[in-house]
């Protein structure tokens, strides 16, 4: 029994070491960038076709750039920075954050994924204080023959800003397009 247990442990150790060696070969650096538009439901919208009000209205634009590493086929980490502008509140912000991304299916070349980000939001004016930044969402990295991979994302953003309105949070949902250069 002891020999069988020793054999199984040795076999498991060899398999683990060779799997880590194969995974280390797939660690790749990458660059990423994106442009996102944020929409909100128009409070003035009615079902009357003559009121010239749309159901959704544009409330913000986000620009993002980042660098990171792809670990194997499923997991990646990146460090990102960007610029946000929210039209209704005249708020400009510079979020810096870390993103963890997990490919639900697919591989490095093309995948459907989920991601979570957390970081700090810097404010260039003294009107509001700096705050915390979070986002969560899903995306689709399209297959491409080149190293430039197009990406489409749908993300929920939450910015905690002390002194902003009642709750101190600014929440939005964005639809974005971008790229990933592997």
N, C-alpha and C positions, 0 to 999 in steps of 0.2 A: 504494500500500500504506500509506503514511504517513497519507494522508487517511482511509482506511478505519479504521485504528487510532485516529486522533484522533476520528472520528465515533463509534466504538464506546465509547471511553472517556468522551466527553461524554454519550452516551446513558446509560451506566452511572451516571455521576455525577448526572445529573438524576433518574434512577429512585431512586437511593439517597437523595437529598435529599427527594424527595417522600414516599418511604416513611417516613423519619424524622419528617417533619412529621405524617404521618397517625398514626404510632405515638405521638408526643408528645401528641396529643389524647386518647389512650386511657389515659394515666397517671392513675390514680385512687388516692386514699388510702382506707384501710379500717381497721376495727377488728375484732378477732377475740377470741373467748373459747371455752373448752371445759372439759369435765369428763370425766376419764378414770378408768377402773377397771383395775387391774392384777391379773392372775390368774397363779397358778402351779400346777403339777401337785402334787396332794396326795400326800406320801410315804407316808401311811397308807392310801391307797386300795387296796382289793382287789376282786376280782370277786364276792366274797360279798355278796349283797344285804342281809344282815342286819347288816352292820357300821356302817351309818349314816354312811359316809364318802363324800364327793363326789369326783369325779375332779379338779375344779378348785377351788381355794380363793382367796378374795379376799386379796390381799397389800398393796394400796395404793390410794390415791386421789390424783389430781393435778388441780389447778385452774390454768388458764392464761388470761392476757389479753395482748393485743398490739396494736400499731399498725404499719401498713406501707403500701407502695405497690405497686400492680399496674402492671407495665410491659407494655403491649400485652395480647394475649389469652393468652399462655402463661406469662410469668414474673412472679414477685412476690418481694419481700423484706420481712421484718417483724422488729421488735424485740419480744421477748416476755419476760414474767416470770410467775412462778407460785409455787405452794406444793405440795410433795409430802409425803405421809406414808406410810411403809412400816410396816405393822402388826407383822410378825414381829421387826423389829429396833428398833422405837421410834425410827426416824430421821425427823426433820423436816428439810426442805431448801427453799431458795428459789433455784430456777434462774433465771438471766437469760441469754438466748441470742438469736442471730440465726438466722432461718429463711429458706432459699431454697426456693421452691416452683415446680415446673414442671408445667403442665397437659399431660398426655399426649394427651388428646382432650377436646374441649369448648372453652368460651370463658370469659369473665368471669362469665357468668350461672350456668353449671352445668358441672362438669367432673370427670373422673377425673384425679387428680394424684399425684405423688410429691414428697416433701419431705425435706430434710436440715437439721438444726439443730446448732449448736455454740455453746458458751458456758461460763459459770462457774456453779458451784453453791455457794451460800453456806450455811453451817451455823450455826444460832443457838446451839448449845452447844459447849463445849470438848471434848466426848467424842471427836469426830472433827474433822479439819481440813477446810477448804474443798477443793473438788475441781473437776474438769472435768465437763462435761455434753455428751452427744451424743444425737441421736435420728435415726432414719430410718424412713420408712414410706410408706404409701399412704393415699389418702383419696378421698372422693367428696363433692363439693359439689353439692347438689340444686338443681334449677331452682325458682325461686319468683317470684311476681309482685311481691313487695315488695323492698326493699333489704336485708332480713334473709334471708340464705341459710343454710339448715341444712347442717351438715357432719358427716360420719362418718369417723373415722380409725382405722387400725390401725398402731401405732407400736412400734418397738423402741427402748428407752431404755438408755443406758449411763452410769453415774455412776462416775467414778474418785475414790475417797476414800482418802487415805493413812491407814493404821491400821485399815481395815475388813477383818476376816477375813483370809484368806490372800492373795488376789490383789489386794485393794484395789478391786475393782470390784463394783458392784451393777447387775445387768442385769435387765430386765423387758420384758414385752410388754403393751401396754395397748390397750384398745378404748375409744374416746371419742366423745362427741357434742358438738357446739358450734354456733357461728354465725359468720358473717362479715357485717359490715355495710358495704356499699359506698356 
